[in-house]
Every structure is written in structure tokens, then in C-alpha cells.
């Protein structure tokens, strides 16, 4: 038999508003100026609040994007420092959950970690995920980015976090290229997969949208992808196109060029409709190709 046609599969019921939660994804151009970056984040969260968002997602490098690895190590922050306190206050001020999609945390030995932080509307840090897949690329005369020069990889995944907008699966940027991570998070109950990013212009043009839509389709989850955009310094430019994708792979919202914020609803009934109409989770052949493990434990 052939798989059923799209006309027989569920479409979102926009007439039913009982199980919807509005989320916002942000787009910005971070530099090495931490204060200017924070002010931009505050403006974005304010705009998201005015639009009615319950949770706002900020991109990787929302604290800063440095010119050199030495500068990054020197500027790295701590969870109990002043900048993080300001983000906690920001969450309380606007009564929102915040996703800080990638901040540079100080580590031992002149190293740092790339950490995705969730803060609730009471200003409490709820979860911390350290990026597990580090992005190393060296294309002569085009771009050189090697996270392993100064960044320590994370060693574990974080179970999806219960939030007012659903269960949030935490990842960062390059993690989206590894579908096993998304499968593991979804099997643990994720409703929303998050990929805050600073994609390069070259890889973004080729792969950004197709990767995000693929992760949404194959896991039947919403995808929230905040993004860096534009020229950060003379060595680095990001692709942008922050977006929200639904479980059918439809792009619900996408930021315009430059600093921006866009919103869309997470429809929890629609997640279940899609999974019922295309029951891939019941059809997996683990007897043939094995199973995905979550931090070494069988799911």
C-alpha cells in the first residue's frame, strides 16, 4: 500500500482556541558589546510580550559573539553573575519564560561551554543544557569556525522541560544535524524542539530550512529556531531566518531581515492529530535498526 494522501491527513483546526500557547522566536546581530546585546534582547522580549507570547526564545550567542577565541574565553559569564541576574529580572518583569539559546559559561583551563538556559517567569533557572555537538568547519578563503578550540562539549541530554507552552526539548544549532538527538527528546515527551542558532551564511542558505522542517516532520513536533543574523564582525556573518515550524512541516512564522521577533501558536491538539494521522512512532522497526538511547538508557 501507498501512504495516505495529504488530503486525508489532519490539518490544524484554527477554530478551536482552547489548547493553544503563543511562543516567540527572536533574531538579532550580537557583537562583542555585551551591554548592547542585552539591550537588544530586552527590546525583543518587550515586543514579544506586547504580542502576547508566553515564552520567548533568544538565539545562540545572545550574550555576545566575539572576534577571537581568546576574547570569548575572557568574556565568558557565570550563572550567578550580573548578566544572568539581569536576564532573570527580565523574565520576571515581562512575566515570561525565557530561553537563552546559547550563552558562554566559564569553565576550567581557559575554556568555556555553550549553554542553553531556561528561566521561568519567577526568574528561576529551570534547566541548563550544554551543547553536545560542536561545530568545526574550515573552508579556505570562506570561513573558519572551530568551537573545539575553546569550548568543552556537553556530556548529556536534558529531559524535556515542562513549561506553560508545553514540554521543551533543548538543543543548540549544530545539534539539529543529528536526528538521533531529536528522536531521543521526542521519545521522552517533547512537544517543542528548540534549535537556537548562529548558522553561517553558506550553510544557512543550503540547509537551514530543510533541516528544521525535517526535524519537525520526522518527530511530529513544533520547532522553535531563534537565530543570529547579519554581520557580527569582519570575520563572521549569520544567516538569520528565525522561524517556527509546526508538526506537519509548515513554516508558521519567519523573521524578516535584521533584528526581529515573530510569533505562532503551539496547538497541542494538532500535535496529537498529526501523530494519529501518520502513526510513524508505532511503525518503527527497532528489531531491524536498533533503538535510540537517552544518556545511555534504553527508551
C-alpha positions in Angstrom: 0.0 0.0 0.0 1.0 3.6 -0.5 1.0 6.1 2.4 -2.3 8.0 2.5 -2.6 11.3 0.6 -2.2 14.6 2.3 -5.9 15.4 1.8 -6.7 12.6 4.3 -4.3 13.7 6.9 -5.2 16.2 9.7 -4.9 19.9 9.2 -4.7 22.4 12.1 -8.1 23.4 13.5 -7.8 27.2 13.9 -11.4 27.5 15.1 -10.5 25.7 18.4 -8.5 28.0 20.6 -8.7 26.0 23.9 -5.3 24.3 23.7 -3.1 27.0 22.1 0.0 28.6 23.5 1.8 31.6 21.8 5.6 31.5 21.6 8.0 34.0 20.1 11.4 33.4 18.4 13.9 36.3 18.1 16.5 37.3 15.6 19.4 39.6 16.4 23.0 40.5 15.5 25.2 40.0 18.5 28.7 41.6 18.7 31.3 41.7 21.4 29.4 44.5 23.1 27.6 42.7 25.9 25.6 45.7 27.1 24.3 46.5 23.6 23.4 42.8 23.1 21.4 42.8 26.4 19.5 45.9 25.4 18.6 44.3 22.1 17.4 41.2 24.0 15.3 43.3 26.3 13.7 45.1 23.4 12.8 41.8 21.7 11.3 40.3 24.9 9.3 43.5 25.4 8.0 43.2 21.8 7.2 39.5 22.3 5.3 40.4 25.5 3.3 43.0 23.7 2.4 40.4 21.1 1.1 38.1 23.8 3.9 35.5 23.9 4.0 33.2 26.9 7.6 32.2 26.2 10.4 33.9 24.2 13.3 32.2 22.6 16.6 34.1 22.1 19.3 32.8 19.8 22.7 31.2 20.4 25.2 33.8 21.3 22.6 36.2 22.7 25.2 37.3 25.3 27.9 38.0 22.8 29.7 36.9 19.6 33.4 37.7 20.0 36.0 38.4 17.4 38.5 35.9 18.7 38.5 32.7 20.8 40.7 34.5 23.3 38.2 37.3 23.6 35.4 34.7 24.0 37.1 33.0 26.9 37.9 36.3 28.6 34.2 37.5 28.3 32.6 34.2 29.4 29.9 34.6 32.1 28.8 32.6 35.1 25.3 31.5 36.1 25.5 33.5 39.3 26.9 36.7 37.7 25.4 40.1 36.9 24.3 39.4 33.4 22.4 36.3 34.3 20.7 38.2 37.1 19.5 40.7 34.6 18.0 38.0 32.4 16.2 36.6 35.4 14.8 40.0 36.2 13.8 40.4 32.6 11.7 37.2 32.8 10.0 38.5 35.9 9.4 41.9 34.5 7.6 40.6 31.5 6.1 37.6 33.2 7.5 35.2 30.6 9.6 32.1 30.4 12.9 32.8 28.5 15.1 30.6 26.5 18.6 31.9 26.4 19.7 29.9 23.4 23.4 29.8 24.0 25.5 31.7 26.5 29.2 31.4 27.0 29.8 29.9 30.5 33.2 29.9 32.2 34.9 26.6 32.5 38.3 25.5 33.9 41.5 25.7 32.0 40.7 28.8 29.8 37.8 27.0 28.3 34.0 27.6 28.1 30.8 25.8 27.5 27.9 26.8 25.1 24.9 26.5 27.4 21.1 26.8 26.6 19.4 28.2 29.7 15.7 28.1 30.5 14.4 30.7 33.0 10.8 30.7 34.3 8.6 33.8 34.8 9.7 33.9 38.5 13.3 34.4 37.5 14.4 30.9 38.4 16.8 28.9 36.2 14.8 25.7 35.4 17.3 23.9 33.1 20.7 24.1 31.7 21.8 22.1 28.6 25.4 22.2 27.3 25.8 21.8 23.6 26.9 18.2 22.8 27.8 18.5 19.1 30.4 21.1 18.5 30.7 22.8 15.1 34.1 22.7 13.5 34.4 24.0 9.9 37.5 25.2 8.0 36.8 26.2 4.4 39.9 28.0 3.0 39.1 31.6 2.0 35.5 31.3 3.1 35.1 30.6 6.8 36.8 29.1 9.8 34.9 28.3 12.9 36.2 25.7 15.3 34.2 25.5 18.5 36.5 22.9 19.9 39.3 25.5 20.1 37.7 26.9 23.2 34.5 25.0 24.0 34.0 21.9 26.1 31.2 19.6 24.7 28.3 18.7 26.9 28.0 15.1 28.1 24.3 14.6 28.4 20.8 15.5 27.2 18.2 17.1 29.3 14.7 15.6 29.6 12.1 17.8 28.0 11.2 20.6 30.4 7.5 21.2 31.4 6.7 24.8 30.7 3.5 26.8 30.2 3.7 26.3 26.4 4.5 22.5 26.5 7.4 20.2 27.1 10.5 21.9 25.7 13.3 19.8 24.2 16.6 21.6 24.5 19.3 21.7 21.8 21.6 24.2 20.2 22.3 25.0 16.5 24.6 22.2 15.1 22.7 19.6 17.2 19.9 19.8 14.5 22.1 17.9 12.1 21.9 14.8 14.3 18.4 13.4 14.2 19.1 10.9 17.0 19.1 13.7 19.5 15.7 15.0 18.4 14.3 11.4 18.4 15.6 10.9 21.9 14.0 14.1 23.1 10.7 13.4 21.4 10.5 9.9 22.8 10.9 11.5 26.2 7.9 13.6 25.6 9.0 16.8 23.8 6.3 18.9 22.2 8.7 21.6 21.0 12.2 21.0 19.7 14.4 24.1 20.1 17.4 24.9 17.9 18.6 28.4 18.8 21.4 29.1 16.3 24.1 31.2 14.7 24.2 29.5 11.3 26.7 30.6 8.8 25.5 32.3 5.6 26.8 29.5 3.5 25.3 26.5 5.4 22.2 28.5 6.2 21.3 29.1 2.5 21.7 25.5 1.8 20.4 23.6 4.8 18.7 25.8 7.5 15.1 25.5 6.4 15.2 21.9 5.2 16.8 20.7 8.4 14.3 22.5 10.7 11.4 21.2 8.7 12.8 17.7 8.6 13.2 17.6 12.4 9.6 18.8 12.7 8.2 16.3 10.3 10.0 13.2 11.4 9.3 13.9 15.1 5.9 15.4 14.7 6.8 18.3 17.0 6.9 22.0 16.8 10.3 23.5 16.1 11.4 26.9 17.5 14.5 28.2 16.0 15.8 31.6 17.1 18.7 32.9 15.1 21.5 35.3 14.7 21.6 37.3 11.5 23.9 39.7 9.7 27.5 40.7 10.1 28.9 40.3 13.7 32.4 41.4 12.8 34.8 41.3 9.9 35.1 37.5 10.1 31.6 36.3 10.8 28.1 36.6 9.3 25.0 34.7 10.2 22.1 33.6 8.0 19.1 34.6 10.2 15.6 33.4 9.1 14.5 32.6 12.7 11.3 30.5 12.4 8.6 28.4 14.0 7.6 25.2 12.2 4.6 23.0 13.0 4.5 19.2 13.2 3.4 18.9 9.6 6.5 20.8 8.5 4.7 24.1 7.7 6.6 27.3 8.5 4.1 29.2 10.7 6.3 32.3 11.2 9.6 33.6 10.0 11.5 36.8 10.9 12.3 39.5 8.4 15.8 40.8 7.7 17.6 42.4 10.7 16.5 42.4 14.3 13.0 41.0 14.6 10.6 38.8 16.5 7.8 36.5 15.2 5.2 34.5 17.0 3.0 31.5 16.4 0.7 29.2 18.4 1.7 25.8 19.7 -1.5 23.7 19.2 -1.3 20.7 21.4 -4.4 19.1 19.9 -2.8 19.4 16.5 0.3 17.5 17.6 -1.9 14.6 18.6 -3.9 14.8 15.3 -0.7 14.6 13.2 0.6 11.7 15.2 -2.7 9.8 14.9 -2.9 10.5 11.2 0.7 9.5 10.4 1.5 6.9 13.2 5.2 6.6 12.5 6.0 6.0 16.1 4.1 2.8 16.1 5.7 1.6 12.9 9.4 1.9 13.8 11.4 -1.3 13.3 13.7 -1.4 16.2 14.2 -5.1 15.6 16.0 -4.2 12.4 17.9 -1.0 13.1 18.0 -0.8 16.8 16.8 1.9 19.2 17.9 5.4 20.2 19.3 5.7 23.7 18.8 8.6 26.1 22.0 9.2 28.0 22.8 5.5 27.7 19.4 4.3 28.9 17.1 2.3 26.7 14.0 4.3 25.9 
